[in-house]
């Protein structure tokens, strides 16, 4: 049966065009693109730090060099939520300024307002998650890293939107026309800024009244609640992967959120296998640990199994395609399972064309890996490794230095590359058409 590729492409391209024409989604996309330099630098710094820790961590100079790269990683990926707050607010304010000049919005002031609004929503207590612990003044790091990205995105958009509404209605202090522009903008914004910050403060009080310690906790709770009754078989593996990938697509760090819930159920199975193999040196009666399906075979190169995406871009796109440079930068980190450069640089987040492969390629990988492991073609993964090795070496170690996991990984990489290829071509076509229009 012949498949009509045009019919398949047409609805996805239409969705992509609607995303490009939507002010909010365009601002979000531009915000993630703006974060590329920081995520790339942070990823490379983290990669270098991991290798130094693995091979030279017990030496004095190794610890010093590791600290140098750790500082850079903390200032980039460790602060990515703040970068998203700033870049989302600024890009959204710029869109409003261009399309609604009557709003009289100042992008810089709107961005600073969003920044302040985010800190209104963050508990000023390092021990915020433990109500019985002593109050330690300060902000917990998880509000600044990946866990806070989605919250930052929402706060940034809402703060700028409310500011634009108030500015458009001219709910502001009026000054004579001969006042310098910078002074005018500052006084003009006094009332809108006060109202917006008060709105967020009220929201925080309401959230805390319902026994949530933060907006981030509330959002995470609604996403992860279905996971509390998850099992350990293939259906559970598929559910976990789907939830993890959808969260990533929305800008949340799916792995951190989902694994935090299922690790209590799944990690003991893997550790039991590790202990059993260490004692018997035999794969007999070793069960399939679900975490190895989701964290290893389903996510080759990182969440979404994006190493296949990188290869698809490098192999199936022309030299002039801008995504090729992103793929080249992402190749080495991708080998080590670090895929922030490709996720934010391509981008994948909120890219409707990439939704299907990003969510379902890992599911296909997991199903194949589960079946071939179940029937005995591939040995189970039974070694607790550091996780710092390149993808093929990692599966070789995890499989007790057997080749079958490496062969399976190679087959899945080829499959992933072929599955991603048509969507890469569609994404390239959509980008070209948006530039023409």
Secondary structure, 3 states (H helix, E strand, C coil): CCCCHHHHHHHHHHHHHHHHHCHHHHHHHHHHHHCHHHHHHHHHHHHHHHHHHHHHCCCHHHHHHHHHHHHHHHHHHHHHHHHHHHHHHHHHHHHHHHHCHHHCCCHHHHHHHHHHHHHHCCCCCCCCCCCCCCCCCCCCHHHCCHHHHHHHHHHHHHHHHHHHHHHHCCCCCCCCCCCCHHHHHHHHHHHHHHHHHHHHHHHHHHHHHCCCCCHHHHHHHHHHHHHHHCCCCHHHHHHHHHHHHHHHHCCCCHHHHHHHHHHHHHHHHHHHHHHHHHHHCCCCCCCCCHHHHHHHHCCCCCCCCCHHHHHHHHHHCCCCCCHHHHHHHHHHHHHCCCCHHHHHHCCCCCCHHHHHHHHHHHHHHHHHHHHHHHCCCCCCCCCCCCCCCCHHHHHHHHCCCCCHHHHHHHHHHHHHHHHHHHHHHHHHHHHHHHHHC
